[in-house]
Amino acid sequence: MTNSPFVPPGTGWPGDPATAATPVAADADQVRDLAASAGSLAELAARESVCRACPRLVAWREQVAVTRRRSFASERYWGRPVPGWGDDRPRVLILGLAPAAHGGNRTGRVFTGDRSGDFLFASLYRSGFAVQPTSVAAGDGQRLLDARMAAAVRCAPPDNKPEPSERDACAPWLVAELRFVAADLRVIVCLGGFAWQAIWPAMSRCGFDLPRPRPAFGHGAEVRLGHPQAPDGVLLIGCYHPSQQNTFTGRVTPAMLDAVFSRARAAAGLAAPNPVT
């Protein structure tokens, strides 16, 4: 195992979008410039995955990748930002808060390798958005169908709490991703209040017609937003985050999550999935 605190780009990690030649953002201004000039979703993901704009987040994600959790002590950690992932022309975008320190920060794929992801992907599979019910590691065969997944902040933050300046520095990656997928997008599912708050300024910068005042977050909350590329608009749906605290206490149940994704599927104009047996 190398002593590097992160996986160097272009060294064979499954699904790594970057190479040694991928430009690296060192501050918020460079994030804005590199996000705006990316020529494709693949190029955007590559640039996201090597970003070093937020010193506190860089230090934390790399510290975690070196110290590791005891149960993963023998594993190599990704230790880099976790880019958006899934269908390049999604009907549904699923937005979370940030990668988990020992989940996405370890595996290199959002919501992969932690208990929140276990809960989420089981529902996505039942709802026809994923090809298998588990997501444990990059290269495990998992694929998203008609859906894309991203985090509002692309690096694992201490205590799972990004600072406002870090959220704002990361926002251009989300804005650019929205612009790439806007033509096909019909539904955005926000997992938790942080994602709900983060999506509004990004949508404003992408030309969505936003209501005033801004609707409050809630589980099952719905807002239809106009966009020039979407004749019927885009439906924004709020959903409680499938965190361990929420799932263990019953604040979020499998049936509740399935209902959100069934609603998203119908609103996106997708046929009902075949029953899971």
PAZAPA-4460 file (N, C-alpha, C; in steps of 0.05 Angstrom, whole numbers, plus 32768, in hexadecimal, padded with zeros to 4 digits):
% residues 277
    n_x    n_y    n_z   ca_x   ca_y   ca_z    c_x    c_y    c_z   seq   type   mol
   8011   7FE8   8000   8000   8000   8000   8012   8019   8000     1      M     A
   800C   802B   7FED   801B   8044   7FEC   8016   8056   8004     2      T     A
   8029   8067   800B   8025   8079   8022   8016   8093   801A     3      N     A
   800F   8096   8001   8000   80AE   7FF9   7FE5   80AF   8007     4      S     A
   7FDD   80C7   8010   7FC3   80C9   801E   7FAB   80C8   800C     5      P     A
   7FAF   80C5   7FF2   7F99   80C3   7FDF   7FA2   80B3   7FC7     6      F     A
   7F8E   80AA   7FB8   7F94   809A   7F9F   7F9E   80AE   7F8A     7      V     A
   7FB6   80AC   7F80   7FBF   80BE   7F6B   7FAE   80B9   7F52     8      P     A
   7FA6   80CF   7F44   7F95   80CB   7F2C   7FA4   80BC   7F17     9      P     A
   7F94   80AB   7F08   7FA0   809C   7EF2   7FB0   8084   7EFA    10      G     A
   7FAC   807A   7F12   7FBC   8063   7F1B   7FAC   8049   7F1D    11      T     A
   7F94   8048   7F0F   7F86   802F   7F0D   7F6F   802A   7F20    12      G     A
   7F68   803E   7F30   7F50   803B   7F41   7F37   8038   7F30    13      W     A
   7F26   8024   7F35   7F0E   8020   7F24   7EFD   8039   7F22    14      P     A
   7EF8   8042   7F0A   7EE7   8059   7F06   7EF4   8074   7F0A    15      G     A
   7F0E   8075   7F10   7F1B   808F   7F14   7F19   809F   7EFA    16      D     A
   7F0C   80B7   7EFB   7F09   80C6   7EE2   7F21   80D7   7EDA    17      P     A
   7F34   80DA   7EED   7F4A   80ED   7EE8   7F64   80DF   7EDF    18      A     A
   7F76   80EF   7ED5   7F91   80E5   7ECE   7FA5   80F9   7EDB    19      T     A
   7FBE   80F2   7ED8   7FD3   8104   7EE4   7FD2   8120   7ED7    20      A     A
   7FC6   8122   7EBF   7FC5   813C   7EB1   7FAC   814C   7EB8    21      A     A
   7F9A   8141   7EC8   7F81   8150   7ECE   7F88   8169   7EDF    22      T     A
   7F7E   8180   7ED7   7F84   8199   7EE6   7F78   8199   7F01    23      P     A
   7F86   81A4   7F15   7F7F   81A3   7F31   7F77   81BF   7F3A    24      V     A
   7F5F   81C2   7F45   7F57   81DC   7F51   7F63   81DF   7F6D    25      A     A
   7F71   81F6   7F71   7F7E   81FB   7F8A   7F6F   820F   7F9B    26      A     A
   7F5B   821C   7F90   7F4B   822F   7FA0   7F2F   8232   7F93    27      D     A
   7F1E   8242   7F9F   7F02   8244   7F95   7F01   8250   7F7A    28      A     A
   7F12   8263   7F74   7F12   826F   7F59   7F19   825B   7F44    29      D     A
   7F2C   8249   7F49   7F33   8235   7F36   7F1D   8220   7F33    30      Q     A
   7F0F   821A   7F49   7EF8   8208   7F47   7EE4   8214   7F33    31      V     A
   7EDD   822D   7F36   7ECA   823A   7F24   7ED3   8238   7F07    32      R     A
   7EED   823E   7F02   7EF7   823E   7EE7   7EF8   8222   7EDB    33      D     A
   7F01   820E   7EEA   7F03   81F3   7EE0   7EE8   81E6   7EDC    34      L     A
   7ED5   81EC   7EEE   7EBA   81E1   7EEB   7EAD   81ED   7ED2    35      A     A
   7EB0   8207   7ECE   7EA3   8214   7EB7   7EAE   820C   7E9D    36      A     A
   7EC8   8205   7E9C   7ED5   81FE   7E83   7ED6   81E1   7E7C    37      S     A
   7ECB   81D0   7E8E   7ECB   81B3   7E88   7EBA   81AE   7E6F    38      A     A
   7EC4   819D   7E5D   7EB5   8199   7E44   7EA2   8182   7E44    39      G     A
   7EA1   8172   7E59   7E90   815B   7E5B   7E8C   8153   7E78    40      S     A
   7E78   8142   7E7D   7E74   8138   7E99   7E8D   8128   7EA2    41      L     A
   7E99   8119   7E90   7EB0   8109   7E97   7EC8   811C   7E9F    42      A     A
   7ECB   8131   7E90   7EE1   8144   7E96   7EDB   8152   7EB1    43      E     A
   7EC2   8159   7EB5   7EBA   8166   7ECE   7EC0   8154   7EE5    44      L     A
   7EB8   813A   7EE3   7EBC   8127   7EF9   7EDA   8124   7EFF    45      A     A
   7EEA   8124   7EEA   7F07   8122   7EEE   7F12   8139   7EFD    46      A     A
   7F09   8151   7EF6   7F13   8169   7F03   7F09   816B   7F20    47      R     A
   7EF0   8163   7F25   7EE6   8161   7F40   7EF7   814F   7F51    48      E     A
   7EFF   8139   7F46   7F0B   8123   7F56   7F27   8129   7F5F    49      S     A
   7F33   813F   7F56   7F4E   8146   7F5F   7F4F   8162   7F6C    50      V     A
   7F38   816D   7F72   7F36   8188   7F7D   7F44   818A   7F98    51      C     A
   7F52   81A1   7F9D   7F60   81A5   7FB7   7F5A   81C2   7FC0    52      R     A
   7F42   81CC   7FBB   7F3C   81E8   7FC0   7F37   81EE   7FDE    53      A     A
   7F2F   81DB   7FEE   7F27   81E0   8009   7F3B   81D2   801C    54      C     A
   7F4E   81E1   8028   7F63   81D5   8038   7F59   81C4   804F    55      P     A
   7F44   81CC   805D   7F3A   81BC   8073   7F30   81A1   806A    56      R     A
   7F21   81A1   8053   7F17   8188   8049   7F2D   8176   803E    57      L     A
   7F40   8182   8030   7F56   8172   8026   7F65   8164   803D    58      V     A
   7F6B   8173   8052   7F79   8168   8069   7F69   8152   8076    59      A     A
   7F4F   8155   8079   7F3F   8141   8086   7F3C   8128   8076    60      W     A
   7F35   812B   805C   7F31   8113   804C   7F4A   8102   804A    61      R     A
   7F61   8110   8049   7F7B   8101   8047   7F83   80F5   8062    62      E     A
   7F7D   8103   8078   7F83   80F8   8092   7F73   80DE   8096    63      Q     A
   7F59   80DF   808F   7F48   80C7   8092   7F53   80B0   8081    64      V     A
   7F5D   80B7   8069   7F67   80A2   8057   7F80   8095   8061    65      A     A
   7F8F   80A3   8072   7FA7   8098   807E   7FA1   8088   8097    66      V     A
   7F91   8094   80A9   7F8C   8087   80C2   7F78   8070   80BF    67      T     A
   7F64   8073   80AF   7F50   805F   80A8   7F41   8054   80C0    68      R     A
   7F2A   8049   80BB   7F1A   803C   80D0   7F26   8020   80D3    69      R     A
   7F24   8016   80EC   7F31   7FFC   80F1   7F26   7FE6   80DF    70      R     A
   7F0C   7FE6   80D9   7F00   7FD1   80C8   7F0A   7FD3   80AB    71      S     A
   7F15   7FEA   80A4   7F20   7FED   8088   7F3E   7FF2   8088    72      F     A
   7F4B   7FEA   809E   7F67   7FF2   80A1   7F79   7FE7   808B    73      A     A
   7F72   7FD1   807E   7F82   7FC6   8069   7F7B   7FD0   804E    74      S     A
   7F67   7FE1   804C   7F5E   7FEB   8032   7F6B   8005   802A    75      E     A
   7F6D   8009   8010   7F76   8022   8005   7F5E   8035   8004    76      R     A
   7F62   804E   800E   7F4C   8062   800D   7F50   8074   7FF4    77      Y     A
   7F3A   807C   7FE9   7F3A   808E   7FD2   7F47   80A9   7FDA    78      W     A
   7F3C   80B5   7FEF   7F48   80CD   7FFA   7F47   80E6   7FE9    79      G     A
   7F35   80E7   7FD6   7F32   80FE   7FC3   7F15   8107   7FC3    80      R     A
   7F0F   811E   7FB5   7EF3   8125   7FB2   7EE4   810F   7FA2    81      P     A
   7ECA   810C   7FA8   7EBA   80F7   7F9B   7EA8   8104   7F87    82      V     A
   7EAC   8100   7F6D   7E9D   810D   7F59   7E81   8102   7F55    83      P     A
   7E70   8110   7F46   7E56   8105   7F3F   7E59   80EC   7F2F    84      G     A
   7E44   80DB   7F30   7E47   80C0   7F24   7E2B   80B6   7F1B    85      W     A
   7E2B   80A7   7F05   7E12   809B   7EFC   7E0E   80A0   7EDF    86      G     A
   7DF4   80A1   7ED7   7DEC   80A5   7EBB   7DF5   80C1   7EB2    87      D     A
   7E00   80C2   7E9A   7E08   80DC   7E8E   7DF0   80EC   7E85    88      D     A
   7DD9   80DF   7E81   7DC1   80EE   7E79   7DAA   80E6   7E8C    89      R     A
   7DAD   80ED   7EA5   7D9A   80E4   7EB9   7D7F   80F1   7EB7    90      P     A
   7D6A   80E3   7EBD   7D50   80EF   7EC1   7D4D   80F8   7EDE    91      R     A
   7D5C   80EB   7EF0   7D5B   80F1   7F0D   7D77   80F6   7F18    92      V     A
   7D7A   810C   7F26   7D93   8112   7F34   7D8E   8110   7F52    93      L     A
   7D9F   8101   7F60   7D9D   80FC   7F7D   7DB4   810B   7F89    94      I     A
   7DAE   811E   7F9B   7DC3   812F   7FA7   7DC4   812B   7FC5    95      L     A
   7DDC   8124   7FCF   7DE1   8121   7FEB   7DF2   8138   7FF6    96      G     A
   7DFB   8134   800F   7E0A   8149   801D   7E28   8148   8015    97      L     A
   7E36   8133   801C   7E53   8131   8017   7E5A   8113   801A    98      A     A
   7E71   810B   800F   7E7A   80EF   8013   7E7F   80E9   8031    99      P     A
   7E7A   80D0   8038   7E80   80C7   8053   7E9E   80C2   8055   100      A     A
   7EA9   80C7   806D   7EC6   80C4   8070   7ED0   80A8   806A   101      A     A
   7EC0   8094   8072   7EC9   8078   806D   7EB7   806B   8059   102      H     A
   7EA6   807B   804B   7E96   8071   8035   7EA1   807B   801B   103      G     A
   7E96   8090   800F   7EA0   809A   7FF6   7EBD   80A3   7FF7   104      G     A
   7EC7   80AD   800D   7EE3   80B4   8010   7EF5   809C   800E   105      N     A
   7EEA   8085   8015   7EFA   806C   8013   7EF7   805F   7FF8   106      R     A
   7EDE   805F   7FED   7ED9   8050   7FD4   7EDB   8060   7FBB   107      T     A
   7ED9   807B   7FBD   7EDB   808C   7FA6   7EC1   808E   7F97   108      G     A
   7EAB   8085   7FA2   7E91   8087   7F95   7E7C   808F   7FAA   109      R     A
   7E6C   80A3   7FA3   7E59   80AF   7FB6   7E45   809A   7FC0   110      V     A
   7E3F   809B   7FDB   7E2D   8089   7FE8   7E35   806B   7FE5   111      F     A
   7E4E   8066   7FE2   7E57   804B   7FDE   7E6A   8043   7FF5   112      T     A
   7E63   802C   8002   7E74   8021   8017   7E6C   802A   8033   113      G     A
   7E54   8036   8037   7E4C   803D   8052   7E2E   8035   8056   114      D     A
   7E24   8037   806E   7E09   802D   8074   7DF4   803F   8067   115      R     A
   7DF9   8059   8064   7DE6   8069   8056   7DE3   8060   8039   116      S     A
   7DF9   8059   802D   7DF8   804F   8012   7DEA   8034   8010   117      G     A
   7DEE   8023   8024   7DE1   8009   8024   7DC2   800D   8023   118      D     A
   7DB9   801F   8033   7D9C   8025   8035   7D92   8031   801B   119      F     A
   7DA2   8045   8010   7D9A   8053   7FF8   7D9A   8041   7FE0   120      L     A
   7DAF   8032   7FDB   7DB1   8022   7FC3   7D9D   800B   7FC3   121      F     A
   7D96   8001   7FDA   7D81   7FEC   7FDB   7D67   7FF8   7FD0   122      A     A
   7D61   8011   7FD8   7D48   801D   7FCE   7D4B   8024   7FB0   123      S     A
   7D62   802D   7FA7   7D65   8033   7F8B   7D62   801A   7F7A   124      L     A
   7D6B   8004   7F84   7D68   7FEA   7F76   7D4B   7FE2   7F74   125      Y     A
   7D3D   7FE5   7F8A   7D20   7FDE   7F8A   7D10   7FF1   7F78   126      R     A
   7D1A   8009   7F75   7D0C   801D   7F65   7D15   801E   7F48   127      S     A
   7D28   800C   7F41   7D30   800A   7F25   7D45   801E   7F1C   128      G     A
   7D52   802B   7F30   7D67   803E   7F29   7D84   8033   7F2B   129      F     A
   7D87   801B   7F36   7DA1   800F   7F39   7D9F   7FF1   7F31   130      A     A
   7DB6   7FE7   7F26   7DB5   7FCB   7F1C   7DB9   7FB6   7F31   131      V     A
   7DC2   7FBF   7F49   7DC5   7FAB   7F5F   7DC0   7FBA   7F79   132      Q     A
   7DB9   7FAB   7F8E   7DB0   7FB8   7FA7   7DC6   7FC2   7FB9   133      P     A
   7DDF   7FBD   7FB3   7DF5   7FC5   7FC4   7E09   7FD6   7FB4   134      T     A
   7E18   7FE7   7FC2   7E2D   7FF7   7FB6   7E44   7FF7   7FCA   135      S     A
   7E58   7FE6   7FC6   7E6C   7FE3   7FDB   7E87   7FED   7FD3   136      V     A
   7E8D   7FEE   7FB9   7EA8   7FF7   7FB0   7EA7   7FFF   7F93   137      A     A
   7EB9   8011   7F8B   7EBB   8017   7F6F   7EC3   7FFE   7F60   138      A     A
   7EB6   7FFA   7F49   7EBC   7FE2   7F39   7EAC   7FCA   7F42   139      G     A
   7E97   7FCD   7F52   7E88   7FB6   7F5C   7E71   7FAE   7F4A   140      D     A
   7E6F   7FBB   7F33   7E5A   7FB5   7F20   7E40   7FC6   7F23   141      G     A
   7E3F   7FD6   7F37   7E28   7FE7   7F3A   7E26   7FFC   7F24   142      Q     A
   7E0D   8001   7F1B   7E08   8016   7F07   7DEE   8024   7F0F   143      R     A
   7DEC   803D   7F09   7DD2   804C   7F0C   7DC4   804D   7EF1   144      L     A
   7DAA   804B   7EF2   7D99   804B   7EDA   7D87   8063   7EDA   145      L     A
   7D8A   8074   7EC6   7D7A   808D   7EC4   7D7E   80A0   7EDB   146      D     A
   7D94   809C   7EEA   7D99   80AC   7F02   7DB6   80B3   7F04   147      A     A
   7DBB   80C9   7F12   7DD6   80D2   7F18   7DD7   80DA   7F35   148      R     A
   7DEE   80D7   7F42   7DF1   80DC   7F5F   7E08   80EE   7F63   149      M     A
   7E05   8102   7F75   7E1B   8114   7F7B   7E18   811E   7F98   150      A     A
   7E2D   812B   7FA2   7E2C   8137   7FBC   7E2F   8155   7FB9   151      A     A
   7E22   8165   7FCA   7E24   8182   7FC8   7E41   818B   7FCE   152      A     A
   7E4E   817D   7FE0   7E6B   8182   7FE6   7E79   8168   7FDF   153      V     A
   7E8E   816A   7FD0   7E9A   8151   7FC4   7EAF   8144   7FD5   154      R     A
   7EB7   8150   7FEC   7ECB   8145   7FFE   7EBE   813E   8018   155      C     A
   7EC8   8129   8025   7EBE   8122   8040   7EC6   8137   8054   156      A     A
   7EB3   8143   8063   7EB9   8158   8076   7EBB   814D   8093   157      P     A
   7ECB   815A   80A4   7ECB   8152   80C0   7EAF   8154   80CC   158      P     A
   7EA8   8140   80DB   7E8D   813E   80E9   7E76   8140   80D5   159      D     A
   7E7C   813B   80BC   7E67   813C   80A7   7E5A   8158   80A5   160      N     A
   7E6A   816D   80AB   7E60   8188   80AB   7E72   819B   809B   161      K     A
   7E6C   819E   8081   7E7C   81B2   8071   7E77   81CE   807B   162      P     A
   7E8B   81DF   8079   7E87   81FB   807F   7E7B   8209   8068   163      E     A
   7E6C   8220   806C   7E60   822E   8056   7E73   8235   8040   164      P     A
   7E8C   823D   8047   7E9F   8244   8032   7EA7   822C   8021   165      S     A
   7EA7   8214   802D   7EAD   81FC   801E   7E96   81F4   800C   166      E     A
   7E7E   81F7   8016   7E67   81F2   8005   7E67   8205   7FED   167      R     A
   7E6D   821E   7FF1   7E6D   8231   7FDC   7E83   822D   7FC8   168      D     A
   7E9B   8225   7FD2   7EB1   8220   7FC1   7EAC   8208   7FAF   169      A     A
   7E9D   81F4   7FB9   7E97   81DC   7FAA   7E7F   81DF   7F96   170      C     A
   7E6F   81F4   7F9A   7E57   81F7   7F8B   7E5A   81F7   7F6D   171      A     A
   7E70   8203   7F62   7E72   8203   7F44   7E73   81E7   7F38   172      P     A
   7E7C   81D3   7F47   7E7C   81B7   7F3C   7E5F   81AE   7F38   173      W     A
   7E4E   81B4   7F4C   7E32   81AD   7F4A   7E24   81BD   7F34   174      L     A
   7E2A   81D6   7F32   7E1E   81E7   7F1C   7E24   81DB   7F01   175      V     A
   7E3E   81D5   7EFD   7E46   81CA   7EE3   7E39   81AF   7EDD   176      A     A
   7E36   819F   7EF2   7E29   8185   7EEE   7E0C   8188   7EE6   177      E     A
   7DFE   819B   7EF4   7DE2   81A0   7EED   7DDF   81AA   7ED0   178      L     A
   7DF2   81BB   7EC7   7DF0   81C4   7EAB   7DF4   81AE   7E97   179      R     A
   7E05   819B   7E9D   7E09   8185   7E8B   7DF1   8173   7E89   180      F     A
   7DE2   816F   7E9E   7DCC   815C   7E9E   7DB0   8169   7E9C   181      V     A
   7DAF   8183   7E9A   7D95   8191   7E9B   7D82   8189   7E85   182      A     A
   7D8C   8183   7E6D   7D7A   817C   7E57   7D6A   8163   7E5C   183      A     A
   7D74   8150   7E6A   7D66   8137   7E6F   7D5A   8135   7E8B   184      D     A
   7D62   8147   7E9D   7D5A   8145   7EB9   7D3D   814C   7EBD   185      L     A
   7D2F   813C   7ECD   7D13   8141   7ED3   7D0D   8142   7EF1   186      R     A
   7D1F   8136   7F01   7D1B   8135   7F1E   7D35   8138   7F2C   187      V     A
   7D35   8147   7F42   7D4C   8148   7F55   7D42   813F   7F70   188      I     A
   7D4F   812B   7F7C   7D49   8122   7F97   7D5F   812C   7FA9   189      V     A
   7D58   813D   7FBD   7D6B   8147   7FD0   7D6A   8137   7FEA   190      C     A
   7D80   812A   7FF0   7D81   8119   8008   7D8B   812B   8020   191      L     A
   7D78   8135   802F   7D7E   8145   8046   7D7D   8163   8041   192      G     A
   7D7B   8172   8057   7D79   818F   8055   7D91   819D   804A   193      G     A
   7DA9   8193   804E   7DC1   819F   8043   7DC0   819F   8025   194      F     A
   7DB9   8188   8019   7DB7   8186   7FFC   7DA1   8198   7FF2   195      A     A
   7D8B   8199   8000   7D74   81AB   7FF8   7D7D   81C8   7FF7   196      W     A
   7D8C   81D1   800B   7D96   81EC   800B   7DAB   81F1   7FF5   197      Q     A
   7DBC   81DD   7FF0   7DD2   81E1   7FDD   7DC8   81E2   7FC0   198      A     A
   7DB1   81D5   7FBA   7DA9   81D3   7F9F   7D9D   81ED   7F94   199      I     A
   7D92   81FE   7FA5   7D84   8216   7F9C   7D97   822A   7F8E   200      W     A
   7DAD   8232   7F9A   7DBE   8244   7F8B   7DCA   8238   7F72   201      P     A
   7DCF   821E   7F72   7DD9   8210   7F5A   7DC4   8211   7F44   202      A     A
   7DAB   820C   7F4B   7D96   820D   7F37   7D92   8229   7F2C   203      M     A
   7D94   823D   7F3D   7D92   8259   7F34   7DA6   825F   7F1F   204      S     A
   7DBF   8256   7F23   7DD4   825C   7F10   7DD1   824C   7EF6   205      R     A
   7DC0   8237   7EF7   7DBC   8227   7EDF   7DA2   822F   7ED0   206      C     A
   7D96   8244   7ED8   7D7F   824E   7EC8   7D64   8243   7ED1   207      G     A
   7D62   8236   7EE8   7D48   822C   7EF2   7D38   8244   7EFC   208      F     A
   7D1D   8242   7EF9   7D0B   8256   7F04   7D05   824E   7F21   209      D     A
   7D0D   825E   7F34   7D0A   8257   7F50   7CF4   8266   7F5D   210      L     A
   7CE4   8259   7F6E   7CCF   8267   7F7C   7CDA   8278   7F93   211      P     A
   7CCB   828D   7F9A   7CD1   829E   7FB1   7CB8   829F   7FC3   212      R     A
   7CBA   829A   7FDD   7CD3   8293   7FEB   7CDB   8276   7FE5   213      P     A
   7CF4   826F   7FED   7CFE   8254   7FE8   7CEE   8240   7FF9   214      R     A
   7CE3   822B   7FEE   7CD4   8217   7FFD   7CE6   8209   8012   215      P     A
   7CDA   8202   8029   7CE8   81F5   803E   7CED   81D8   8037   216      A     A
   7D03   81CD   8042   7D08   81B0   803F   7CF6   81A0   8050   217      F     A
   7CEF   8189   8046   7CE0   8175   8055   7CDF   815B   8046   218      G     A
   7CDB   8145   8054   7CD9   812B   8046   7CC0   812B   8035   219      H     A
   7CC4   8126   801B   7CAE   8126   8008   7CA7   8142   7FFD   220      G     A
   7CB4   8157   8006   7CAF   8171   7FFB   7CB5   8171   7FDD   221      A     A
   7CA4   817F   7FCE   7CA7   8180   7FB1   7CA4   819D   7FA7   222      E     A
   7CB5   81A4   7F94   7CB4   81BE   7F87   7CBA   81B9   7F69   223      V     A
   7CA9   81C3   7F58   7CAE   81C1   7F3B   7CBB   81DB   7F31   224      R     A
   7CD1   81D8   7F23   7CE1   81EE   7F1A   7CE3   81EF   7EFC   225      L     A
   7CDF   8207   7EF1   7CE1   8209   7ED4   7CFE   820B   7ECB   226      G     A
   7D03   8202   7EB3   7D1D   8204   7EA6   7D1A   8204   7E88   227      H     A
   7D29   8215   7E7A   7D26   8217   7E5D   7D29   81FC   7E4E   228      P     A
   7D3A   81EA   7E59   7D3F   81D0   7E4B   7D2B   81BB   7E54   229      Q     A
   7D19   81C0   7E67   7D06   81AC   7E70   7CEA   81B7   7E6E   230      A     A
   7CDC   81B0   7E59   7CC1   81BC   7E54   7CAE   81B8   7E6C   231      P     A
   7CAF   81A2   7E79   7C9E   819D   7E90   7CAA   81A3   7EAB   232      D     A
   7CC2   81AF   7EAA   7CD0   81B6   7EC2   7CDE   819F   7ECF   233      G     A
   7CEB   81A5   7EE6   7CFA   8191   7EF5   7CED   8190   7F11   234      V     A
   7CE7   8178   7F1B   7CDB   8175   7F36   7CF1   8171   7F4A   235      L     A
   7CF1   8182   7F5E   7D04   8180   7F75   7CF5   8172   7F8C   236      L     A
   7D01   815C   7F96   7CF4   814D   7FAC   7D07   814C   7FC4   237      I     A
   7CFD   8152   7FDB   7D0C   814F   7FF4   7D09   8133   8000   238      G     A
   7D1F   812A   800B   7D1F   810F   8017   7D31   810F   8030   239      C     A
   7D28   8105   8046   7D3B   8102   805D   7D53   80F2   8055   240      Y     A
   7D6A   80FB   805F   7D83   80ED   8058   7D84   80D1   8065   241      H     A
   7D8C   80BD   8056   7D8D   80A2   8062   7DA6   809E   8074   242      P     A
   7DAA   80B1   8086   7DC0   80AE   8099   7DBA   8098   80AD   243      S     A
   7DCF   808E   80BB   7DCA   8079   80CF   7DB7   8083   80E4   244      Q     A
   7DBA   809C   80ED   7DA9   80A7   8101   7D8C   80A6   80F8   245      Q     A
   7D87   80AE   80DF   7D6B   80AE   80D5   7D60   8092   80D1   246      N     A
   7D71   8080   80C6   7D66   8065   80C1   7D64   8054   80DA   247      T     A
   7D76   8058   80ED   7D75   8048   8106   7D5D   8051   8117   248      F     A
   7D56   806A   8116   7D3F   8074   8126   7D24   8072   8118   249      T     A
   7D24   8069   80FF   7D0B   8067   80F0   7D01   8080   80E4   250      G     A
   7D11   8096   80E6   7D09   80AE   80D9   7D07   80AA   80BB   251      R     A
   7D18   8099   80B0   7D17   8091   8094   7D15   8072   8093   252      V     A
   7D01   8069   8085   7CFD   804C   8082   7D01   8044   8065   253      T     A
   7D05   802B   805F   7D07   8022   8043   7CEE   802B   8033   254      P     A
   7CD7   8028   803F   7CBE   802F   8031   7CBE   804D   802A   255      A     A
   7CC8   805E   803C   7CC8   807B   8037   7CDB   8082   8020   256      M     A
   7CF2   8075   8020   7D05   807A   800B   7CFB   8070   7FF1   257      L     A
   7CEF   8058   7FF1   7CE4   804D   7FD8   7CCE   805F   7FCD   258      D     A
   7CBE   806B   7FDE   7CA8   807C   7FD5   7CB4   8095   7FC7   259      A     A
   7CC9   80A0   7FD2   7CD6   80B7   7FC5   7CE0   80B0   7FA9   260      V     A
   7CEE   8099   7FA7   7CF9   8092   7F8D   7CE4   8088   7F79   261      F     A
   7CCE   807D   7F83   7CB8   8076   7F72   7CAB   808F   7F67   262      S     A
   7CA9   80A3   7F78   7C9E   80BD   7F6F   7CB1   80CA   7F5A   263      R     A
   7CCB   80C9   7F60   7CDF   80D4   7F4D   7CDD   80C5   7F32   264      A     A
   7CDA   80AB   7F33   7CD9   809C   7F1A   7CC0   80A4   7F0A   265      R     A
   7CA9   80A7   7F16   7C91   80AE   7F08   7C94   80CB   7EFD   266      A     A
   7C9E   80DD   7F0E   7CA1   80F9   7F05   7CB5   80FC   7EEE   267      A     A
   7CC8   80EA   7EEC   7CDC   80EA   7ED7   7CD2   80DD   7EBD   268      A     A
   7CB9   80D2   7EBE   7CAE   80C6   7EA6   7CB9   80AA   7EA1   269      G     A
   7CC3   809D   7EB5   7CCF   8082   7EB2   7CBB   806D   7EB9   270      L     A
   7CBB   8057   7EAB   7CA9   8041   7EB1   7CB0   8034   7ECC   271      A     A
   7C9C   8029   7ED8   7CA0   801B   7EF2   7CB3   8005   7EEE   272      A     A
   7CC5   8000   7F02   7CD9   7FEA   7EFF   7CCC   7FCF   7F02   273      P     A
   7CD9   7FBB   7EF8   7CD1   7FA0   7EFD   7CD3   7F99   7F1B   274      N     A
   7CC0   7F8B   7F26   7CC1   7F84   7F42   7CDB   7F76   7F49   275      P     A
   7CE6   7F7D   7F61   7CFE   7F6F   7F6B   7CF6   7F55   7F78   276      V     A
   7D02   7F40   7F70   7CFB   7F26   7F7C   7D11   7F1B   7F8D   277      T     A
***
